[in-house]
Amino acid sequence: MPTNEPLATTSYDFDAWCDVLSANDIPMQIECASRDTFRAEMRTKNLGGINFFDIRADAHRAVRTAALLTSDDTRVYGVTLQIEGTSSLTQDGQTSILQPGDFALYDSTREFERDFPEAYRCFIVRFPHSMMQLPSHTLSSVTATRFGAKDGVGVVVSPFLAETANNLSELSGWSGVRVAHALIDLVSSALAEKLTDAQIASANPRAHAFVRVCEYIMQNLGDPTLSPDVIAHANFISTRQVHKIFHAERITVSQFIRDRRLEECRRQLADPADAHLTVGQIAAQWGIYDGAHFSRIFRNAYGISPREYRRSQLDTSVA
């Protein structure tokens, strides 16, 4: 069941800001030169496990340190859109300066730093790793990369993020969840585009092939015959090459296919529009025909059976 929390703006002084970031976001070490006069405001919303933060605050610095990583195992991505002022994002040895309209990705599982040298407004969308269509290891090459509002798919993604920030109060129920999922899919497209461009520029055929193969898999995810041999034939490479390019990304072909199928099933199980379909029918739409096998791998992935998950999502009416 998607959470429809009331949208409210809350103001904070420095100490309260440190506390709320630890409670509502991933734990960070906060530094500020003007603690006595520091002020921040934040609006938050949760839709289907996707968290939104619309933040206005004075200058400060936030660091996700190695020590905090050892005490917190949150596995989420954050997409941050700069709306007013400037900021920098540093992760994986890369630093990007974000101007209004720019956005970037960060990963909670590795150290990173946000520096806001002036009063600012930013919009952050935070979501679990499982919602992204590419593995974390692959995306590490584009974390902290600036995506401009006039660059490639950014022409679409940046305005979508900005409009979402400005209309958070209008998003609710499953229509809001669908908008949130569409936003994550758009971000995934922007990241895939950036990865492809970088791989072509660096003449890295293996990495380029990986993104191309992933796109093929996503387009054919419901095909029960999808296999390394089928993937290899369709992409004019050998089966051995398919296994090698996935091995380099620290995931197997079967793991990638399974994870993407499970995520699509999870989304559909929770959607009232598909309540007329049985659990088995939904699994079959994504190429999984063995009901016992589906139940087992779904529970292993999400800690709950498909039927229990569906019941927990649909039992409560959605506003």
ZIMOQUI-V757046 format. One record per pair of residues at least 6 apart in sequence whose ideal C-beta (glycine too) atoms are under 8 Angstrom apart, sorted by the first residue. I is the first residue (numbers start at 1). GAP is how many residues later the second one is. If there is no record, write none. Layout:
<<I & GAP> <I & GAP>>
This chain:
<<1 & 269> <1 & 311> <1 & 312> <1 & 313> <1 & 314> <1 & 315> <1 & 317> <2 & 44> <2 & 45> <2 & 46> <2 & 47> <2 & 171> <2 & 172> <2 & 174> <2 & 175> <2 & 268> <2 & 311> <2 & 316> <3 & 43> <3 & 44> <3 & 45> <4 & 43> <4 & 168> <4 & 169> <4 & 172> <4 & 314> <4 & 315> <5 & 39> <5 & 40> <5 & 41> <7 & 36> <7 & 37> <7 & 38> <7 & 161> <7 & 162> <8 & 35> <9 & 32> <9 & 33> <9 & 34> <10 & 10> <10 & 31> <10 & 32> <10 & 33> <11 & 28> <11 & 29> <11 & 30> <12 & 8> <12 & 27> <12 & 28> <12 & 29> <12 & 30> <13 & 25> <13 & 26> <14 & 16> <14 & 18> <14 & 21> <14 & 22> <14 & 24> <14 & 46> <15 & 20> <17 & 13> <17 & 21> <17 & 23> <17 & 40> <17 & 43> <18 & 12> <20 & 22> <21 & 6> <21 & 7> <21 & 9> <21 & 41> <22 & 6> <24 & 18> <24 & 20> <24 & 27> <24 & 29> <25 & 28> <25 & 99> <25 & 101> <26 & 38> <26 & 42> <26 & 46> <26 & 48> <26 & 50> <26 & 52> <26 & 82> <26 & 100> <27 & 37> <27 & 41> <27 & 44> <27 & 45> <28 & 34> <28 & 35> <28 & 36> <28 & 40> <28 & 86> <29 & 33> <29 & 34> <29 & 35> <29 & 36> <29 & 39> <30 & 30> <30 & 31> <30 & 32> <31 & 29> <31 & 30> <31 & 31> <31 & 32> <32 & 6> <32 & 26> <32 & 27> <32 & 28> <32 & 29> <33 & 26> <34 & 24> <34 & 25> <37 & 21> <38 & 19> <38 & 20> <38 & 22> <39 & 18> <39 & 19> <40 & 15> <40 & 16> <40 & 17> <40 & 18> <41 & 14> <41 & 15> <41 & 16> <42 & 11> <42 & 12> <42 & 13> <42 & 14> <42 & 15> <43 & 9> <43 & 10> <43 & 11> <43 & 125> <44 & 7> <44 & 8> <44 & 9> <44 & 10> <45 & 6> <45 & 7> <45 & 123> <45 & 126> <46 & 6> <47 & 124> <47 & 125> <47 & 129> <47 & 130> <47 & 132> <47 & 133> <48 & 128> <48 & 129> <48 & 132> <48 & 133> <48 & 222> <49 & 78> <49 & 79> <49 & 82> <50 & 75> <50 & 76> <50 & 77> <50 & 81> <50 & 127> <50 & 130> <50 & 131> <50 & 133> <50 & 134> <51 & 74> <51 & 75> <51 & 76> <52 & 71> <52 & 72> <52 & 73> <52 & 74> <52 & 112> <52 & 113> <52 & 116> <52 & 128> <53 & 70> <53 & 71> <53 & 73> <54 & 67> <54 & 69> <54 & 111> <54 & 114> <55 & 65> <55 & 66> <55 & 67> <55 & 68> <55 & 69> <56 & 28> <56 & 63> <56 & 64> <56 & 65> <57 & 59> <57 & 62> <57 & 63> <58 & 61> <59 & 57> <59 & 58> <59 & 59> <59 & 60> <59 & 61> <60 & 56> <61 & 52> <61 & 53> <61 & 54> <61 & 55> <62 & 51> <62 & 52> <62 & 53> <62 & 54> <63 & 48> <63 & 49> <63 & 50> <63 & 51> <64 & 44> <64 & 46> <64 & 47> <64 & 48> <64 & 49> <65 & 46> <66 & 45> <69 & 40> <69 & 41> <69 & 42> <72 & 36> <74 & 34> <74 & 35> <75 & 33> <75 & 34> <75 & 53> <75 & 54> <75 & 61> <76 & 32> <76 & 50> <76 & 51> <76 & 52> <76 & 53> <77 & 28> <77 & 29> <77 & 30> <77 & 31> <77 & 49> <77 & 50> <77 & 51> <77 & 52> <77 & 54> <77 & 55> <77 & 62> <78 & 27> <78 & 28> <78 & 29> <78 & 30> <78 & 46> <78 & 47> <78 & 48> <79 & 24> <79 & 25> <79 & 26> <79 & 45> <79 & 46> <79 & 47> <79 & 82> <79 & 108> <80 & 7> <80 & 9> <80 & 18> <80 & 23> <80 & 24> <80 & 25> <80 & 26> <80 & 34> <80 & 42> <80 & 43> <80 & 44> <81 & 20> <81 & 21> <81 & 22> <81 & 41> <81 & 42> <81 & 43> <81 & 44> <81 & 77> <81 & 80> <81 & 81> <81 & 84> <82 & 16> <82 & 17> <82 & 18> <82 & 19> <82 & 20> <82 & 21> <82 & 38> <82 & 40> <83 & 17> <83 & 37> <83 & 38> <83 & 39> <83 & 40> <83 & 79> <83 & 82> <84 & 16> <84 & 35> <84 & 36> <84 & 37> <85 & 15> <85 & 31> <85 & 33> <85 & 34> <85 & 35> <85 & 36> <86 & 11> <86 & 12> <86 & 13> <86 & 14> <86 & 30> <86 & 31> <86 & 32> <86 & 34> <87 & 10> <87 & 11> <87 & 27> <87 & 28> <87 & 29> <87 & 30> <87 & 33> <87 & 35> <88 & 7> <88 & 8> <88 & 9> <88 & 10> <88 & 25> <88 & 26> <88 & 27> <88 & 29> <89 & 6> <89 & 7> <89 & 9> <89 & 15> <89 & 17> <89 & 23> <89 & 24> <89 & 25> <89 & 55> <90 & 6> <90 & 22> <90 & 23> <90 & 25> <90 & 54> <91 & 15> <91 & 16> <91 & 19> <91 & 20> <91 & 21> <91 & 22> <91 & 52> <91 & 53> <92 & 18> <92 & 48> <92 & 49> <92 & 51> <92 & 52> <94 & 49> <94 & 50> <94 & 51> <95 & 49> <96 & 6> <96 & 8> <96 & 48> <96 & 49> <96 & 50> <97 & 49> <98 & 6> <98 & 48> <101 & 47> <101 & 48> <101 & 49> <101 & 57> <101 & 61> <102 & 44> <102 & 45> <102 & 46> <102 & 47> <102 & 56> <103 & 43> <103 & 44> <103 & 51> <103 & 54> <103 & 55> <103 & 58> <104 & 39> <104 & 40> <104 & 41> <104 & 42> <104 & 43> <105 & 34> <105 & 37> <105 & 38> <105 & 39> <105 & 40> <105 & 82> <105 & 86> <106 & 6> <106 & 8> <106 & 37> <106 & 38> <107 & 29> <107 & 32> <107 & 33> <107 & 36> <109 & 20> <109 & 27> <110 & 30> <110 & 33> <112 & 31> <112 & 32> <123 & 38> <123 & 39> <123 & 41> <123 & 42> <125 & 36> <125 & 39> <125 & 55> <125 & 58> <125 & 59> <125 & 62> <127 & 57> <129 & 7> <130 & 129> <130 & 132> <130 & 133> <130 & 171> <131 & 50> <131 & 53> <131 & 132> <132 & 7> <132 & 52> <132 & 56> <132 & 59> <133 & 52> <133 & 55> <133 & 59> <133 & 81> <133 & 85> <133 & 127> <134 & 54> <134 & 57> <134 & 58> <134 & 61> <134 & 77> <134 & 80> <135 & 114> <135 & 115> <135 & 116> <135 & 121> <137 & 112> <137 & 113> <137 & 114> <138 & 57> <138 & 69> <138 & 72> <138 & 73> <138 & 111> <139 & 52> <139 & 56> <141 & 54> <141 & 57> <141 & 66> <142 & 49> <142 & 52> <142 & 53> <142 & 56> <145 & 49> <147 & 7> <147 & 10> <147 & 11> <147 & 43> <147 & 47> <148 & 6> <148 & 10> <149 & 6> <149 & 9> <149 & 10> <152 & 38> <152 & 41> <152 & 42> <152 & 45> <153 & 33> <153 & 36> <153 & 37> <153 & 40> <154 & 36> <156 & 30> <157 & 29> <157 & 30> <157 & 32> <157 & 33> <160 & 23> <160 & 26> <161 & 22> <164 & 7> <164 & 15> <164 & 19> <171 & 8> <171 & 9> <172 & 146> <172 & 147> <173 & 145> <173 & 146> <174 & 97> <174 & 98> <174 & 99> <174 & 144> <177 & 93> <177 & 94> <181 & 86> <192 & 19> <192 & 22> <192 & 23> <195 & 12> <195 & 16> <196 & 12> <196 & 15> <196 & 16> <198 & 6> <199 & 6> <199 & 8> <199 & 9> <199 & 12> <200 & 8> <206 & 38> <206 & 39> <206 & 42> <207 & 38> <207 & 41> <209 & 26> <209 & 28> <209 & 32> <209 & 36> <210 & 35> <210 & 36> <210 & 38> <210 & 39> <212 & 23> <213 & 18> <213 & 22> <213 & 29> <213 & 32> <213 & 33> <214 & 42> <216 & 15> <216 & 18> <216 & 19> <217 & 9> <217 & 14> <217 & 39> <217 & 40> <217 & 43> <218 & 42> <220 & 6> <220 & 14> <221 & 36> <221 & 39> <221 & 40> <221 & 43> <221 & 65> <221 & 66> <222 & 63> <222 & 64> <222 & 65> <223 & 7> <223 & 64> <224 & 63> <224 & 64> <224 & 65> <226 & 31> <226 & 61> <228 & 11> <228 & 14> <228 & 15> <228 & 25> <229 & 10> <231 & 11> <231 & 22> <232 & 6> <232 & 7> <232 & 9> <232 & 10> <235 & 7> <242 & 11> <243 & 9> <243 & 10> <246 & 6> <246 & 7> <246 & 10> <258 & 39> <259 & 42> <261 & 25> <261 & 26> <261 & 27> <262 & 35> <262 & 36> <262 & 39> <262 & 40> <264 & 22> <265 & 17> <265 & 18> <265 & 21> <265 & 23> <265 & 29> <265 & 33> <265 & 41> <266 & 32> <266 & 36> <266 & 43> <268 & 6> <268 & 9> <268 & 14> <268 & 17> <268 & 18> <269 & 10> <269 & 13> <269 & 37> <269 & 40> <269 & 41> <269 & 44> <270 & 39> <270 & 40> <270 & 43> <270 & 44> <272 & 42> <272 & 46> <274 & 8> <275 & 39> <277 & 8> <279 & 12> <279 & 15> <279 & 27> <279 & 28> <279 & 31> <280 & 11> <280 & 14> <283 & 6> <283 & 8> <283 & 11> <283 & 23> <288 & 6> <294 & 12> <295 & 10> <295 & 11> <295 & 12> <298 & 6> <298 & 7> <298 & 8> <298 & 11> <299 & 6> <299 & 7> <302 & 7> <304 & 8>>
